[in-house]
C-alpha cells in the first residue's frame, strides 16, 4: 500500500512538472478518486453486516430469492457539498460478471471533485482525501471501519 505522504510527494512533483510544461493550460476540474474492494475468502456473498453500514446494505437486504440469480448489485449516492461533489458507488460489482455472484467482494468507490480549481491544488486534494475518508468511515463498520480509520485517520 502506498502511504499518503508518498502519494502526496509524487502528486506534488507531477503537478509542478505539469504546470512547468503547460503554463497556459487552465484547469477546469480537479478531483480524487479512491476505489476499495473488500474481499472475504469465505461466507455468503450477500452477508456484509459485519463490515458495511446498514444504510448501504439496504440495497441488498430486500432482494429475496433472486439472490441466486444475481450477477451484480450496485448503488450510487451523489452528494453536493459547498465546494465539492461526491459520487459514491457501492455494492457487489462481481469480478466474474456476467456470471452469478459467488464471491464475497464489495466495492466502495468514492470520487470527490470540483469544477472550481484554485491555486492551491495540493490543499484541494487534501480536502478531497478528508471527504473520501469521511464517507468511507461512515459507510463501513467493525473491522473494515477500523481499517478505513487507519488509512484516512
CNS distance restraints for C-alpha pairs under 8 A (distance, minus, plus):
assign (resid   2 and name CA) (resid   6 and name CA) 6.48 0.50 0.50
assign (resid   2 and name CA) (resid   7 and name CA) 6.56 0.50 0.50
assign (resid   3 and name CA) (resid   7 and name CA) 6.20 0.50 0.50
assign (resid   4 and name CA) (resid   8 and name CA) 6.00 0.50 0.50
assign (resid   5 and name CA) (resid   9 and name CA) 6.07 0.50 0.50
assign (resid   6 and name CA) (resid  10 and name CA) 6.24 0.50 0.50
assign (resid   7 and name CA) (resid  11 and name CA) 5.99 0.50 0.50
assign (resid   8 and name CA) (resid  12 and name CA) 5.97 0.50 0.50
assign (resid   8 and name CA) (resid 122 and name CA) 7.96 0.50 0.50
assign (resid   9 and name CA) (resid  13 and name CA) 6.26 0.50 0.50
assign (resid  10 and name CA) (resid  14 and name CA) 6.14 0.50 0.50
assign (resid  11 and name CA) (resid  15 and name CA) 6.12 0.50 0.50
assign (resid  12 and name CA) (resid  16 and name CA) 6.10 0.50 0.50
assign (resid  12 and name CA) (resid 122 and name CA) 6.88 0.50 0.50
assign (resid  13 and name CA) (resid  17 and name CA) 6.22 0.50 0.50
assign (resid  14 and name CA) (resid  18 and name CA) 6.08 0.50 0.50
assign (resid  15 and name CA) (resid  19 and name CA) 6.10 0.50 0.50
assign (resid  16 and name CA) (resid  20 and name CA) 6.21 0.50 0.50
assign (resid  17 and name CA) (resid  21 and name CA) 6.09 0.50 0.50
assign (resid  18 and name CA) (resid  22 and name CA) 5.96 0.50 0.50
assign (resid  18 and name CA) (resid  23 and name CA) 7.91 0.50 0.50
assign (resid  19 and name CA) (resid  23 and name CA) 5.11 0.50 0.50
assign (resid  19 and name CA) (resid  25 and name CA) 7.90 0.50 0.50
assign (resid  27 and name CA) (resid 117 and name CA) 6.36 0.50 0.50
assign (resid  28 and name CA) (resid 115 and name CA) 5.48 0.50 0.50
assign (resid  28 and name CA) (resid 116 and name CA) 6.64 0.50 0.50
assign (resid  28 and name CA) (resid 117 and name CA) 6.12 0.50 0.50
assign (resid  29 and name CA) (resid 113 and name CA) 7.07 0.50 0.50
assign (resid  29 and name CA) (resid 114 and name CA) 5.70 0.50 0.50
assign (resid  29 and name CA) (resid 115 and name CA) 4.21 0.50 0.50
assign (resid  29 and name CA) (resid 116 and name CA) 6.52 0.50 0.50
assign (resid  29 and name CA) (resid 117 and name CA) 6.10 0.50 0.50
assign (resid  30 and name CA) (resid 113 and name CA) 5.59 0.50 0.50
assign (resid  30 and name CA) (resid 114 and name CA) 5.73 0.50 0.50
assign (resid  30 and name CA) (resid 115 and name CA) 6.55 0.50 0.50
assign (resid  30 and name CA) (resid 116 and name CA) 7.82 0.50 0.50
assign (resid  30 and name CA) (resid 117 and name CA) 6.30 0.50 0.50
assign (resid  31 and name CA) (resid 111 and name CA) 7.14 0.50 0.50
assign (resid  31 and name CA) (resid 112 and name CA) 5.45 0.50 0.50
assign (resid  31 and name CA) (resid 113 and name CA) 3.78 0.50 0.50
assign (resid  31 and name CA) (resid 114 and name CA) 6.30 0.50 0.50
assign (resid  31 and name CA) (resid 125 and name CA) 6.89 0.50 0.50
assign (resid  31 and name CA) (resid 128 and name CA) 7.01 0.50 0.50
assign (resid  32 and name CA) (resid 111 and name CA) 5.98 0.50 0.50
assign (resid  32 and name CA) (resid 112 and name CA) 5.45 0.50 0.50
assign (resid  32 and name CA) (resid 113 and name CA) 6.32 0.50 0.50
assign (resid  32 and name CA) (resid 125 and name CA) 6.58 0.50 0.50
assign (resid  32 and name CA) (resid 128 and name CA) 6.17 0.50 0.50
assign (resid  32 and name CA) (resid 129 and name CA) 7.15 0.50 0.50
assign (resid  33 and name CA) (resid 109 and name CA) 7.31 0.50 0.50
assign (resid  33 and name CA) (resid 110 and name CA) 5.60 0.50 0.50
assign (resid  33 and name CA) (resid 111 and name CA) 4.18 0.50 0.50
assign (resid  33 and name CA) (resid 112 and name CA) 6.12 0.50 0.50
assign (resid  33 and name CA) (resid 132 and name CA) 7.98 0.50 0.50
assign (resid  34 and name CA) (resid 109 and name CA) 5.84 0.50 0.50
assign (resid  34 and name CA) (resid 110 and name CA) 5.37 0.50 0.50
assign (resid  34 and name CA) (resid 111 and name CA) 6.50 0.50 0.50
assign (resid  34 and name CA) (resid 132 and name CA) 7.36 0.50 0.50
assign (resid  35 and name CA) (resid 107 and name CA) 7.31 0.50 0.50
assign (resid  35 and name CA) (resid 108 and name CA) 5.90 0.50 0.50
assign (resid  35 and name CA) (resid 109 and name CA) 4.28 0.50 0.50
assign (resid  35 and name CA) (resid 110 and name CA) 6.38 0.50 0.50
assign (resid  36 and name CA) (resid 107 and name CA) 5.95 0.50 0.50
assign (resid  36 and name CA) (resid 108 and name CA) 5.07 0.50 0.50
assign (resid  36 and name CA) (resid 109 and name CA) 6.13 0.50 0.50
assign (resid  37 and name CA) (resid 105 and name CA) 6.32 0.50 0.50
assign (resid  37 and name CA) (resid 106 and name CA) 5.47 0.50 0.50
assign (resid  37 and name CA) (resid 107 and name CA) 4.59 0.50 0.50
assign (resid  37 and name CA) (resid 108 and name CA) 6.17 0.50 0.50
assign (resid  38 and name CA) (resid 104 and name CA) 7.84 0.50 0.50
assign (resid  38 and name CA) (resid 105 and name CA) 5.51 0.50 0.50
assign (resid  38 and name CA) (resid 106 and name CA) 5.03 0.50 0.50
assign (resid  38 and name CA) (resid 107 and name CA) 6.47 0.50 0.50
assign (resid  38 and name CA) (resid 108 and name CA) 7.82 0.50 0.50
assign (resid  39 and name CA) (resid 104 and name CA) 5.73 0.50 0.50
assign (resid  39 and name CA) (resid 105 and name CA) 4.58 0.50 0.50
assign (resid  39 and name CA) (resid 106 and name CA) 6.64 0.50 0.50
assign (resid  40 and name CA) (resid 103 and name CA) 7.93 0.50 0.50
assign (resid  40 and name CA) (resid 104 and name CA) 5.31 0.50 0.50
assign (resid  40 and name CA) (resid 105 and name CA) 6.66 0.50 0.50
assign (resid  41 and name CA) (resid 103 and name CA) 7.62 0.50 0.50
assign (resid  41 and name CA) (resid 104 and name CA) 6.75 0.50 0.50
assign (resid  42 and name CA) (resid 103 and name CA) 7.91 0.50 0.50
assign (resid  42 and name CA) (resid 104 and name CA) 7.17 0.50 0.50
assign (resid  43 and name CA) (resid  47 and name CA) 7.54 0.50 0.50
assign (resid  43 and name CA) (resid 104 and name CA) 7.13 0.50 0.50
assign (resid  44 and name CA) (resid 103 and name CA) 7.75 0.50 0.50
assign (resid  44 and name CA) (resid 104 and name CA) 6.88 0.50 0.50
assign (resid  45 and name CA) (resid 101 and name CA) 7.08 0.50 0.50
assign (resid  45 and name CA) (resid 102 and name CA) 6.11 0.50 0.50
assign (resid  45 and name CA) (resid 103 and name CA) 5.29 0.50 0.50
assign (resid  45 and name CA) (resid 104 and name CA) 4.17 0.50 0.50
assign (resid  45 and name CA) (resid 105 and name CA) 7.19 0.50 0.50
assign (resid  46 and name CA) (resid  60 and name CA) 7.18 0.50 0.50
assign (resid  46 and name CA) (resid  67 and name CA) 7.93 0.50 0.50
assign (resid  46 and name CA) (resid 104 and name CA) 7.25 0.50 0.50
assign (resid  48 and name CA) (resid  52 and name CA) 5.67 0.50 0.50
assign (resid  48 and name CA) (resid  57 and name CA) 7.43 0.50 0.50
assign (resid  49 and name CA) (resid  53 and name CA) 6.84 0.50 0.50
assign (resid  49 and name CA) (resid  54 and name CA) 6.83 0.50 0.50
assign (resid  49 and name CA) (resid  57 and name CA) 7.50 0.50 0.50
assign (resid  50 and name CA) (resid 141 and name CA) 6.43 0.50 0.50
assign (resid  50 and name CA) (resid 142 and name CA) 6.04 0.50 0.50
assign (resid  50 and name CA) (resid 143 and name CA) 7.73 0.50 0.50
assign (resid  51 and name CA) (resid 140 and name CA) 5.62 0.50 0.50
assign (resid  51 and name CA) (resid 141 and name CA) 4.84 0.50 0.50
assign (resid  51 and name CA) (resid 142 and name CA) 5.68 0.50 0.50
assign (resid  51 and name CA) (resid 143 and name CA) 6.55 0.50 0.50
assign (resid  51 and name CA) (resid 144 and name CA) 5.37 0.50 0.50
assign (resid  51 and name CA) (resid 145 and name CA) 7.17 0.50 0.50
assign (resid  52 and name CA) (resid  56 and name CA) 6.84 0.50 0.50
assign (resid  52 and name CA) (resid  57 and name CA) 6.75 0.50 0.50
assign (resid  52 and name CA) (resid 139 and name CA) 6.07 0.50 0.50
assign (resid  52 and name CA) (resid 140 and name CA) 4.27 0.50 0.50
assign (resid  52 and name CA) (resid 141 and name CA) 5.44 0.50 0.50
assign (resid  52 and name CA) (resid 144 and name CA) 7.65 0.50 0.50
assign (resid  53 and name CA) (resid  57 and name CA) 6.30 0.50 0.50
assign (resid  53 and name CA) (resid 138 and name CA) 7.53 0.50 0.50
assign (resid  53 and name CA) (resid 139 and name CA) 4.94 0.50 0.50
assign (resid  53 and name CA) (resid 140 and name CA) 5.06 0.50 0.50
assign (resid  53 and name CA) (resid 141 and name CA) 5.88 0.50 0.50
assign (resid  54 and name CA) (resid  58 and name CA) 6.00 0.50 0.50
assign (resid  55 and name CA) (resid  59 and name CA) 8.00 0.50 0.50
assign (resid  55 and name CA) (resid 139 and name CA) 7.61 0.50 0.50
assign (resid  56 and name CA) (resid  90 and name CA) 7.59 0.50 0.50
assign (resid  56 and name CA) (resid  91 and name CA) 8.00 0.50 0.50
assign (resid  56 and name CA) (resid 139 and name CA) 6.79 0.50 0.50
assign (resid  57 and name CA) (resid  61 and name CA) 6.16 0.50 0.50
assign (resid  58 and name CA) (resid  62 and name CA) 7.02 0.50 0.50
assign (resid  59 and name CA) (resid  63 and name CA) 7.87 0.50 0.50
assign (resid  59 and name CA) (resid  73 and name CA) 7.85 0.50 0.50
assign (resid  59 and name CA) (resid  74 and name CA) 7.94 0.50 0.50
assign (resid  59 and name CA) (resid  75 and name CA) 7.04 0.50 0.50
assign (resid  60 and name CA) (resid  73 and name CA) 7.28 0.50 0.50
assign (resid  63 and name CA) (resid  67 and name CA) 6.37 0.50 0.50
assign (resid  66 and name CA) (resid  70 and name CA) 6.45 0.50 0.50
assign (resid  68 and name CA) (resid 100 and name CA) 7.23 0.50 0.50
assign (resid  68 and name CA) (resid 101 and name CA) 7.69 0.50 0.50
assign (resid  69 and name CA) (resid 100 and name CA) 5.84 0.50 0.50
assign (resid  69 and name CA) (resid 101 and name CA) 7.75 0.50 0.50
assign (resid  70 and name CA) (resid 100 and name CA) 5.30 0.50 0.50
assign (resid  70 and name CA) (resid 101 and name CA) 6.03 0.50 0.50
assign (resid  71 and name CA) (resid  94 and name CA) 6.68 0.50 0.50
assign (resid  71 and name CA) (resid  97 and name CA) 5.84 0.50 0.50
assign (resid  71 and name CA) (resid  98 and name CA) 5.60 0.50 0.50
assign (resid  71 and name CA) (resid  99 and name CA) 5.63 0.50 0.50
assign (resid  71 and name CA) (resid 100 and name CA) 4.04 0.50 0.50
assign (resid  71 and name CA) (resid 101 and name CA) 5.04 0.50 0.50
assign (resid  72 and name CA) (resid  91 and name CA) 7.96 0.50 0.50
assign (resid  72 and name CA) (resid  92 and name CA) 5.74 0.50 0.50
assign (resid  72 and name CA) (resid  93 and name CA) 5.29 0.50 0.50
assign (resid  72 and name CA) (resid  94 and name CA) 5.80 0.50 0.50
assign (resid  72 and name CA) (resid  97 and name CA) 6.97 0.50 0.50
assign (resid  72 and name CA) (resid  98 and name CA) 7.75 0.50 0.50
assign (resid  72 and name CA) (resid 100 and name CA) 7.54 0.50 0.50
assign (resid  72 and name CA) (resid 101 and name CA) 6.80 0.50 0.50
assign (resid  73 and name CA) (resid  91 and name CA) 5.57 0.50 0.50
assign (resid  73 and name CA) (resid  92 and name CA) 5.08 0.50 0.50
assign (resid  73 and name CA) (resid  93 and name CA) 6.35 0.50 0.50
assign (resid  74 and name CA) (resid  89 and name CA) 7.06 0.50 0.50
assign (resid  74 and name CA) (resid  90 and name CA) 5.65 0.50 0.50
assign (resid  74 and name CA) (resid  91 and name CA) 4.36 0.50 0.50
assign (resid  74 and name CA) (resid  92 and name CA) 6.03 0.50 0.50
assign (resid  74 and name CA) (resid  93 and name CA) 6.43 0.50 0.50
assign (resid  75 and name CA) (resid  89 and name CA) 5.79 0.50 0.50
assign (resid  75 and name CA) (resid  90 and name CA) 5.37 0.50 0.50
assign (resid  75 and name CA) (resid  91 and name CA) 6.08 0.50 0.50
assign (resid  76 and name CA) (resid  87 and name CA) 7.01 0.50 0.50
assign (resid  76 and name CA) (resid  88 and name CA) 5.49 0.50 0.50
assign (resid  76 and name CA) (resid  89 and name CA) 4.45 0.50 0.50
assign (resid  76 and name CA) (resid  90 and name CA) 6.26 0.50 0.50
assign (resid  77 and name CA) (resid  87 and name CA) 5.97 0.50 0.50
assign (resid  77 and name CA) (resid  88 and name CA) 5.12 0.50 0.50
assign (resid  77 and name CA) (resid  89 and name CA) 6.64 0.50 0.50
assign (resid  78 and name CA) (resid  85 and name CA) 7.38 0.50 0.50
assign (resid  78 and name CA) (resid  86 and name CA) 5.68 0.50 0.50
assign (resid  78 and name CA) (resid  87 and name CA) 4.58 0.50 0.50
assign (resid  78 and name CA) (resid  88 and name CA) 6.26 0.50 0.50
assign (resid  79 and name CA) (resid  85 and name CA) 5.82 0.50 0.50
assign (resid  79 and name CA) (resid  86 and name CA) 4.99 0.50 0.50
assign (resid  79 and name CA) (resid  87 and name CA) 6.47 0.50 0.50
assign (resid  80 and name CA) (resid  84 and name CA) 6.25 0.50 0.50
assign (resid  80 and name CA) (resid  85 and name CA) 4.67 0.50 0.50
assign (resid  80 and name CA) (resid  86 and name CA) 6.40 0.50 0.50
assign (resid  81 and name CA) (resid  85 and name CA) 5.84 0.50 0.50
assign (resid  81 and name CA) (resid  86 and name CA) 7.65 0.50 0.50
assign (resid  83 and name CA) (resid 114 and name CA) 6.49 0.50 0.50
assign (resid  83 and name CA) (resid 116 and name CA) 7.50 0.50 0.50
assign (resid  84 and name CA) (resid 112 and name CA) 6.65 0.50 0.50
assign (resid  84 and name CA) (resid 113 and name CA) 5.62 0.50 0.50
assign (resid  84 and name CA) (resid 114 and name CA) 4.90 0.50 0.50
assign (resid  84 and name CA) (resid 128 and name CA) 7.95 0.50 0.50
assign (resid  85 and name CA) (resid 112 and name CA) 5.68 0.50 0.50
assign (resid  85 and name CA) (resid 113 and name CA) 5.39 0.50 0.50
assign (resid  85 and name CA) (resid 114 and name CA) 6.07 0.50 0.50
assign (resid  86 and name CA) (resid 110 and name CA) 6.91 0.50 0.50
assign (resid  86 and name CA) (resid 111 and name CA) 5.60 0.50 0.50
assign (resid  86 and name CA) (resid 112 and name CA) 4.43 0.50 0.50
assign (resid  86 and name CA) (resid 113 and name CA) 6.56 0.50 0.50
assign (resid  87 and name CA) (resid 110 and name CA) 5.79 0.50 0.50
assign (resid  87 and name CA) (resid 111 and name CA) 5.09 0.50 0.50
assign (resid  87 and name CA) (resid 112 and name CA) 6.50 0.50 0.50
assign (resid  88 and name CA) (resid 108 and name CA) 7.34 0.50 0.50
assign (resid  88 and name CA) (resid 109 and name CA) 5.70 0.50 0.50
assign (resid  88 and name CA) (resid 110 and name CA) 4.53 0.50 0.50
assign (resid  88 and name CA) (resid 111 and name CA) 6.41 0.50 0.50
assign (resid  89 and name CA) (resid 107 and name CA) 7.54 0.50 0.50
assign (resid  89 and name CA) (resid 108 and name CA) 6.23 0.50 0.50
assign (resid  89 and name CA) (resid 109 and name CA) 5.03 0.50 0.50
assign (resid  89 and name CA) (resid 110 and name CA) 6.42 0.50 0.50
assign (resid  90 and name CA) (resid 106 and name CA) 7.29 0.50 0.50
assign (resid  90 and name CA) (resid 107 and name CA) 5.18 0.50 0.50
assign (resid  90 and name CA) (resid 108 and name CA) 4.80 0.50 0.50
assign (resid  90 and name CA) (resid 109 and name CA) 6.14 0.50 0.50
assign (resid  91 and name CA) (resid 106 and name CA) 5.51 0.50 0.50
assign (resid  91 and name CA) (resid 107 and name CA) 5.30 0.50 0.50
assign (resid  91 and name CA) (resid 108 and name CA) 7.05 0.50 0.50
assign (resid  92 and name CA) (resid 101 and name CA) 7.94 0.50 0.50
assign (resid  92 and name CA) (resid 104 and name CA) 7.99 0.50 0.50
assign (resid  92 and name CA) (resid 105 and name CA) 6.14 0.50 0.50
assign (resid  92 and name CA) (resid 106 and name CA) 4.87 0.50 0.50
assign (resid  92 and name CA) (resid 107 and name CA) 6.03 0.50 0.50
assign (resid  93 and name CA) (resid  97 and name CA) 7.65 0.50 0.50
assign (resid  93 and name CA) (resid 105 and name CA) 7.45 0.50 0.50
assign (resid  93 and name CA) (resid 106 and name CA) 6.88 0.50 0.50
assign (resid  93 and name CA) (resid 107 and name CA) 6.29 0.50 0.50
assign (resid  94 and name CA) (resid 100 and name CA) 7.99 0.50 0.50
assign (resid  94 and name CA) (resid 101 and name CA) 6.00 0.50 0.50
assign (resid  94 and name CA) (resid 103 and name CA) 7.48 0.50 0.50
assign (resid  94 and name CA) (resid 105 and name CA) 6.72 0.50 0.50
assign (resid  95 and name CA) (resid 105 and name CA) 7.97 0.50 0.50
assign (resid  96 and name CA) (resid 100 and name CA) 7.51 0.50 0.50
assign (resid  96 and name CA) (resid 101 and name CA) 7.42 0.50 0.50
assign (resid  97 and name CA) (resid 101 and name CA) 7.64 0.50 0.50
assign (resid 108 and name CA) (resid 136 and name CA) 7.56 0.50 0.50
assign (resid 110 and name CA) (resid 132 and name CA) 6.15 0.50 0.50
assign (resid 110 and name CA) (resid 135 and name CA) 7.78 0.50 0.50
assign (resid 110 and name CA) (resid 136 and name CA) 7.93 0.50 0.50
assign (resid 111 and name CA) (resid 132 and name CA) 7.53 0.50 0.50
assign (resid 112 and name CA) (resid 128 and name CA) 5.69 0.50 0.50
assign (resid 112 and name CA) (resid 131 and name CA) 7.49 0.50 0.50
assign (resid 112 and name CA) (resid 132 and name CA) 6.83 0.50 0.50
assign (resid 113 and name CA) (resid 128 and name CA) 7.07 0.50 0.50
assign (resid 117 and name CA) (resid 121 and name CA) 6.94 0.50 0.50
assign (resid 118 and name CA) (resid 124 and name CA) 7.83 0.50 0.50
assign (resid 120 and name CA) (resid 124 and name CA) 6.34 0.50 0.50
assign (resid 121 and name CA) (resid 125 and name CA) 6.26 0.50 0.50
assign (resid 122 and name CA) (resid 126 and name CA) 6.35 0.50 0.50
assign (resid 123 and name CA) (resid 127 and name CA) 6.38 0.50 0.50
assign (resid 124 and name CA) (resid 128 and name CA) 6.31 0.50 0.50
assign (resid 125 and name CA) (resid 129 and name CA) 6.13 0.50 0.50
assign (resid 126 and name CA) (resid 130 and name CA) 6.28 0.50 0.50
assign (resid 127 and name CA) (resid 131 and name CA) 6.34 0.50 0.50
assign (resid 128 and name CA) (resid 132 and name CA) 6.11 0.50 0.50
assign (resid 129 and name CA) (resid 133 and name CA) 6.07 0.50 0.50
assign (resid 129 and name CA) (resid 152 and name CA) 7.68 0.50 0.50
assign (resid 130 and name CA) (resid 134 and name CA) 6.15 0.50 0.50
assign (resid 130 and name CA) (resid 152 and name CA) 7.20 0.50 0.50
assign (resid 131 and name CA) (resid 135 and name CA) 6.27 0.50 0.50
assign (resid 132 and name CA) (resid 136 and name CA) 6.21 0.50 0.50
assign (resid 133 and name CA) (resid 137 and name CA) 5.96 0.50 0.50
assign (resid 133 and name CA) (resid 148 and name CA) 7.06 0.50 0.50
assign (resid 133 and name CA) (resid 149 and name CA) 7.67 0.50 0.50
assign (resid 133 and name CA) (resid 152 and name CA) 5.14 0.50 0.50
assign (resid 133 and name CA) (resid 153 and name CA) 7.77 0.50 0.50
assign (resid 134 and name CA) (resid 138 and name CA) 6.05 0.50 0.50
assign (resid 135 and name CA) (resid 139 and name CA) 6.12 0.50 0.50
assign (resid 136 and name CA) (resid 140 and name CA) 6.19 0.50 0.50
assign (resid 136 and name CA) (resid 145 and name CA) 7.59 0.50 0.50
assign (resid 136 and name CA) (resid 148 and name CA) 6.56 0.50 0.50
assign (resid 137 and name CA) (resid 141 and name CA) 7.61 0.50 0.50
assign (resid 137 and name CA) (resid 145 and name CA) 5.44 0.50 0.50
assign (resid 137 and name CA) (resid 148 and name CA) 5.76 0.50 0.50
assign (resid 137 and name CA) (resid 149 and name CA) 6.46 0.50 0.50
assign (resid 138 and name CA) (resid 145 and name CA) 7.86 0.50 0.50
assign (resid 139 and name CA) (resid 145 and name CA) 7.98 0.50 0.50
assign (resid 140 and name CA) (resid 144 and name CA) 6.06 0.50 0.50
assign (resid 140 and name CA) (resid 145 and name CA) 4.85 0.50 0.50
assign (resid 141 and name CA) (resid 145 and name CA) 4.64 0.50 0.50
assign (resid 141 and name CA) (resid 146 and name CA) 7.62 0.50 0.50
assign (resid 142 and name CA) (resid 146 and name CA) 6.38 0.50 0.50
assign (resid 143 and name CA) (resid 147 and name CA) 6.32 0.50 0.50
assign (resid 144 and name CA) (resid 148 and name CA) 6.32 0.50 0.50
assign (resid 145 and name CA) (resid 149 and name CA) 6.18 0.50 0.50
assign (resid 146 and name CA) (resid 150 and name CA) 6.22 0.50 0.50
assign (resid 147 and name CA) (resid 151 and name CA) 6.31 0.50 0.50
assign (resid 148 and name CA) (resid 152 and name CA) 5.87 0.50 0.50
assign (resid 148 and name CA) (resid 153 and name CA) 7.68 0.50 0.50
assign (resid 149 and name CA) (resid 153 and name CA) 4.86 0.50 0.50
